[in-house]
Amino acid sequence: CATIWDAADVRSHALMTDAVHAHGALAGIELWHGGAAAMNRTTRLPGLSPSGIPWMATHVPFMSSARPKIMDKADIRDLVRWHRDAAVRAEQAGFDILYVYAGMGYLPYQFLMSDYNHRTDAYGGSVRNRVRLVEELIDTVREATHGRCAVALRLSMQELRTRASEVAPSEGHEVIGLLRDAPDLFDVKMDYSATDCAASRFTPEGSHEPFIDFVRTLTDKPVVGVGRFTSPDTMVSMVKRGVLDFIGGARPSIADPFLPQKIDEGREEDIRECIGCNICISSWHDGVWVRCTQNPTAGEEWRRGW
C-alpha cells in the first residue's frame, strides 16, 4: 500500500497528481485503515477492531493468530484524527477526491457489520449507531479540506443487502438512507475479491447490479460502480437505466489503458478486452507487479520509460 504519513509522501504523490492534472483529469485517493484485517507484522502492534473479533482470513497476507484490540474511545478519536491529518496531506499532494473506505472488510466496514461489531456504546447495536463512525470520518475529511476536495464513500453492499431491517427492505437500504447526503459520491461494490472481481469463468460482466441497483433511488448524489465492464453497450445501459452515473473499470483499464479514448472515438472494435482471467488479482494477492494476459506491457511502464 502507498502511504501518506508525512511530507515525503506528499512530495511523492504530487509527482503523480501533477501528471494527472496535466491531462485534464482528477486525482483520487483512498484513505484506508485495515482494522482487524491488518496484520502489522513489521510493527507487531495489535490490529484495531470494533469488538476484538479476528477478520476472516481470505488469503495468506491476512492470516494471523494475533487477536485485534477492541477500540476504546481514545482509539476512535485517533482514527478520526488520522483521517483528518491524511486529508490535509492529500490536499497538499494535489488530490481532488478523498475517499473514506468502508468496504472489503476493512475497519469502517467492520463497524457496519453486526458480525464484527458487538459494541454497546454509541457505535454499536442499531444500524443507526453502527453508521456513526463512517459519518464522523466523512465529516472530518470534509472539514479538514474546508470543502475544497470532494469526499467519496466506498461501500461494500453485498452482505448488507442480504440482511433484514425493521425499517427498510434491507440493512443496505437503511445504511444508504442514513448516509444519503453525507458524501459527494457513492462508490458501491461487493464485499470480497471472489465476488467483487470475480473471474469471467463464473460471473458475467455487470454482476454487481442485483446488489447495488437500489442506491440511486435513495440518494441524489452520483453513484459509481464496477463489475468488469468490457462492453460499451453494457456501460451505456447501466447509465440509461439509472443504475449508475459513472462506470468504474479497473481490470478493463489494465487490459486496455486507452479504453475510454477508444469508446470516445468510436473505435470499439479496437478495444483490447479484459477476459476476466484474474491474473492481475492473483498478482495483487501475491504482492508482485501487476500482470495481464491481454496486455503484457502492463506494469512495464516505468521500466520502459513510458
C-alpha positions as a printed Julia matrix, in Angstrom:
306×3 Matrix{Float64}:
   0.0     0.0     0.0
   1.07    3.55   -0.63
   1.32    5.73    2.49
   0.51    9.38    3.13
   2.08    9.76    6.54
   4.47   12.69    6.14
   5.86   15.43    3.9
   7.99   12.96    1.94
   4.84   11.06    0.98
   3.2    14.33   -0.08
   6.07   15.05   -2.46
   5.96   11.52   -3.88
   2.23   11.64   -4.57
   2.49   15.11   -6.11
   4.55   13.66   -8.96
   1.53   11.57   -9.93
  -1.2    14.16   -9.3
   0.69   16.77  -11.34
   0.74   14.36  -14.28
  -2.96   13.59  -13.82
  -3.85   17.27  -13.84
  -1.69   17.87  -16.9
  -4.06   15.55  -18.76
  -7.13   17.42  -17.51
  -8.21   14.66  -15.13
  -8.96   14.48  -11.41
  -6.87   12.53   -8.9
  -8.47   10.49   -6.13
  -7.02    8.77   -3.07
  -8.45    6.12   -0.76
  -7.83    6.85    2.93
  -7.62    3.33    4.28
  -7.36    1.54    7.61
  -7.38   -2.25    7.61
  -8.57   -2.77   11.17
  -8.63   -6.45   12.11
  -7.55   -7.32    8.56
  -4.15   -5.62    9.05
  -1.56   -7.99   10.49
   1.11   -5.37   11.34
   3.89   -7.96   11.12
   6.54   -5.25   10.96
   5.47   -3.15   13.94
   3.91   -6.07   15.87
   1.21   -3.68   17.08
  -2.18   -5.33   17.53
  -4.75   -4.58   14.88
  -7.75   -2.46   15.79
 -11.35   -3.63   15.63
 -14.8    -2.72   16.95
 -15.08   -5.77   19.24
 -11.81   -7.73   19.14
 -13.06  -10.26   16.59
 -10.38  -11.51   14.16
 -11.08  -10.92   10.49
 -11.89  -13.82    8.2
  -8.61  -14.91    6.59
  -9.3   -14.96    2.85
  -5.69  -15.28    1.74
  -2.22  -15.6     3.24
  -1.41  -11.9     3.94
  -4.47  -11.7     6.22
  -3.74  -14.87    8.2
  -2.54  -14.46   11.76
  -3.04  -15.93   15.22
  -2.99  -12.43   16.73
  -6.23  -11.05   18.12
  -7.08   -7.42   17.35
  -7.56   -4.85   20.08
 -11.05   -3.66   20.97
 -11.08    0.05   20.18
 -11.82    2.37   23.09
 -12.93    6.0    22.73
  -9.32    7.18   22.51
  -8.69    4.78   19.6
 -11.76    6.1    17.8
 -10.57    9.68   18.33
  -7.16    8.66   16.95
  -8.77    7.11   13.87
 -10.75   10.28   13.18
  -7.63   12.4    13.7
  -5.56   10.18   11.39
  -8.18   10.64    8.67
  -8.19   14.4     9.23
  -4.39   14.63    9.04
  -4.31   12.37    5.98
  -6.93   14.54    4.27
  -4.82   17.65    4.82
  -1.75   15.95    3.38
  -3.79   14.55    0.48
  -4.92   18.03   -0.49
  -1.33   19.27   -0.23
  -0.32   16.43   -2.57
  -2.85   17.63   -5.14
  -5.64   15.11   -4.76
  -9.12   16.28   -5.76
 -11.25   13.4    -4.43
 -10.71   11.93   -0.97
 -12.21    8.54   -0.2
 -13.48    7.19    3.08
 -13.12    3.43    2.59
 -15.88    1.37    4.23
 -15.61   -1.74    2.12
 -13.84   -5.06    1.59
 -13.84   -5.94    5.28
 -11.67   -3.05    6.45
 -12.15   -1.07    9.65
 -15.13    1.23    8.92
 -16.87   -1.74    7.26
 -16.27   -3.82   10.39
 -18.22   -1.2    12.35
 -21.13   -1.53    9.9
 -21.37   -5.32   10.24
 -23.12   -6.81   13.28
 -20.94   -9.94   12.97
 -17.86   -7.92   13.92
 -19.45   -5.07   15.86
 -20.81   -6.23   19.23
 -20.41   -2.85   20.9
 -22.95   -1.5    23.35
 -21.92    2.15   23.13
 -22.88    4.84   20.59
 -21.01    2.96   17.85
 -22.78   -0.4    18.16
 -26.13   -2.09   18.26
 -28.57   -0.5    15.83
 -27.7     0.3    12.21
 -28.06    3.96   13.17
 -25.24    3.55   15.7
 -23.06    1.34   13.5
 -23.11    4.02   10.78
 -21.9     6.69   13.19
 -18.16    6.14   12.66
 -18.48    6.35    8.88
 -20.39    9.62    9.24
 -17.71   11.05   11.5
 -14.95   10.09    9.07
 -16.78   11.71    6.15
 -17.37   14.87    8.18
 -13.78   15.16    9.4
 -12.34   14.67    5.89
 -14.66   17.37    4.53
 -13.91   19.78    7.38
 -10.15   19.2     7.07
 -10.18   20.49    3.48
 -12.93   23.11    4.02
 -14.96   21.74    1.13
 -12.19   22.24   -1.43
 -11.95   18.49   -2.12
 -14.79   16.13   -2.94
 -15.41   13.4    -0.37
 -16.34    9.97   -1.7
 -17.52    6.9     0.18
 -16.58    3.42   -1.0
 -19.05    0.96    0.43
 -19.45   -2.8     0.11
 -23.12   -3.69   -0.27
 -23.24   -7.47   -0.74
 -23.83   -8.63    2.84
 -25.7    -5.51    3.95
 -28.15   -6.01    1.07
 -28.98   -9.54    2.26
 -29.65   -8.61    5.9
 -33.14   -7.87    7.12
 -34.03   -4.45    8.5
 -37.05   -3.47   10.57
 -37.34   -0.09    8.86
 -36.14   -0.74    5.29
 -36.0    -3.54    2.7
 -32.51   -4.43    3.95
 -29.7    -3.1     6.12
 -28.1    -1.96    2.87
 -31.1     0.26    2.16
 -31.01    1.54    5.73
 -27.3     2.41    5.56
 -27.65    4.27    2.25
 -30.71    6.08    3.58
 -28.83    7.27    6.65
 -25.82    8.37    4.58
 -27.74    9.66    1.56
 -26.49   13.27    1.91
 -23.14   12.63    3.59
 -20.6    12.04    0.77
 -20.3    13.79   -2.6
 -20.07   10.43   -4.36
 -21.1     6.87   -3.58
 -18.76    4.13   -4.86
 -20.59    0.84   -4.34
 -19.26   -2.65   -4.74
 -19.28   -6.23   -3.48
 -17.6    -7.43   -0.28
 -14.7    -9.73   -1.18
 -12.4   -10.41   -4.1
 -14.2   -13.63   -5.01
 -17.37  -11.67   -5.84
 -16.17   -8.09   -6.25
 -13.72   -9.0    -9.0
 -14.98  -12.45   -9.88
 -13.43  -14.41  -12.73
 -15.4   -14.47  -16.0
 -15.42  -18.26  -15.88
 -18.09  -17.99  -13.19
 -19.53  -14.47  -13.42
 -20.67  -12.26  -16.32
 -19.89   -8.55  -16.56
 -22.12   -6.26  -14.55
 -22.75   -8.96  -11.93
 -22.93   -6.4    -9.09
 -26.21   -4.94  -10.32
 -28.61   -7.02   -8.16
 -26.82   -5.79   -5.04
 -26.31   -2.11   -5.9
 -29.22   -1.24   -8.2
 -31.23    0.48   -5.45
 -28.61    3.02   -4.36
 -29.53    5.75   -6.87
 -33.16    5.56   -5.76
 -32.2     6.64   -2.24
 -29.74    9.47   -2.9
 -29.33   12.43   -5.21
 -25.54   12.05   -5.11
 -23.78   10.44   -8.08
 -23.03    6.73   -7.92
 -20.11    4.85   -9.46
 -19.78    1.09   -9.64
 -17.6    -1.64  -11.06
 -18.13   -5.18  -12.33
 -15.67   -5.95  -15.14
 -17.48   -3.75  -17.65
 -15.98   -4.52  -21.05
 -18.86   -3.77  -23.45
 -19.67   -0.11  -24.16
 -23.29   -1.22  -24.66
 -23.39   -2.58  -21.11
 -21.87    0.62  -19.77
 -24.42    2.79  -21.56
 -27.23    0.53  -20.38
 -26.18    0.93  -16.74
 -26.35    4.72  -17.08
 -29.54    4.91  -19.15
 -31.39    2.56  -16.81
 -30.42    4.66  -13.81
 -28.25    2.08  -12.09
 -25.01    4.09  -12.18
 -23.86    7.6   -13.07
 -20.23    6.65  -13.62
 -18.6     3.44  -14.82
 -15.56    2.15  -12.96
 -13.32   -0.28  -14.81
 -10.07   -1.29  -13.13
  -9.44   -4.64  -14.8
 -10.66   -3.43  -18.23
  -8.26   -0.47  -17.91
  -5.35   -2.78  -17.14
  -6.15   -4.74  -20.28
  -6.53   -1.53  -22.31
  -5.46    1.79  -20.74
  -6.98    3.59  -23.74
 -10.46    2.14  -23.22
 -12.28    5.48  -22.67
 -10.47    7.11  -25.6
 -11.38    4.28  -27.96
 -15.04    4.5   -26.92
 -14.98    8.27  -27.35
 -13.53    7.91  -30.85
 -15.97    5.18  -31.88
 -13.22    2.55  -32.08
 -14.97   -0.15  -30.06
 -13.58   -2.88  -32.32
 -10.05   -1.85  -31.32
 -10.59   -2.37  -27.59
  -8.28   -4.95  -26.07
 -10.91   -6.67  -23.96
 -10.41   -7.91  -20.4
 -11.16  -11.63  -20.36
 -11.6   -11.8   -16.58
  -8.83  -14.36  -16.07
  -7.79  -12.51  -12.89
  -4.05  -12.9   -13.22
  -4.0    -9.23  -12.17
  -5.84  -10.09   -8.94
  -3.51  -13.01   -8.25
  -0.57  -10.61   -8.69
  -2.04   -8.29   -6.08
  -2.62  -11.16   -3.65
   0.97  -12.3    -4.16
   2.36   -8.79   -3.69
   4.12   -8.67   -7.07
   3.91   -6.33  -10.07
   0.58   -6.37  -11.86
   0.34   -8.72  -14.82
  -2.21   -9.08  -17.62
  -2.66  -11.86  -20.16
  -4.26   -9.44  -22.63
  -1.76   -6.61  -22.13
   1.79   -7.85  -21.49
   3.02   -4.25  -21.24
   1.02   -3.69  -18.02
   3.41   -2.98  -15.17
   6.26   -2.26  -17.57
   5.55    1.48  -17.96
   8.25    2.8   -15.64
  10.94    0.37  -16.77
  10.31    1.22  -20.41
  10.31    4.96  -19.85
   6.63    5.48  -20.73
